């Protein structure tokens, strides 16, 4: 399709609302998906880090308790 002026381009031959609404909706969904994905990834890494710290503390606790047990 050929547009003579910039305003004709933005008018999109009378379909401007549908065209620009579709572009806006698609762009908004991509931004939302990106934000949610980054947030979920950060939360996952924080959960993994917390589990590793918890496991390390548990391992140290068990190691300390084994050396304090009386030998039979």
N, C-alpha and C positions, 0 to 999 in steps of 0.2 A: 504494500500500500504506500502511496506517495503522499507526503504532506507538504503543502506549500509554505506554511508558517509554523512557528513553534506552538502557537495557540491551537492550530489544527492538530498538531501532534498530541498535545495534552487533551484535546477534545475526543480523540480517537474515533472520529467518524460518528459521534453520537453515543458511543458505548463507553465513555470515559469512566462513569461511575463503576461499572462492572469490571473494567480492566484494572483501574487503579485500586479498587477495593480488593480484587484478587491478589494483586502484587503486595498490597499492604498486609493482608491476612497471611499470605505465605511468609513474608519477611518476619512478621510478628511471631508466627509459630516456630520459625527457625531460631529466632532469638530466645524464645521461651525454652525450647528444647535444649539449646546450648547452656543456658543458665541452670536449668534443672540437672543436666548431666554433670556439669562442673561441681555443683553443690553436692550431688550424690556421690561423686568420686571422692571429694574431700571428706565427706562423712565416712565413707568406707575405709579410707586410709586412716582416719582417726580411730575407728573401731578396731582395725587391725593393730595399730600401735598400742592401744589400750590393752588388747588381749595379749600382746607380746610382753608388755610390762607386767601384767598380772601373772602370766605363766613364769616369767623370770623370778618374780617375788616368791611364787609358790615353790619353784625349784630350790631357791635359796633356803626357804623355810624348811623344806623336807630334808635338805642336806644338813642343816644345822641340827635338826631333831635326831637324825640318825647317829650323829657323832656323840650326842648326849645320852643315848640309851645305854643302860647297863649291859655288860657282856655276860653271857651265861657260861 
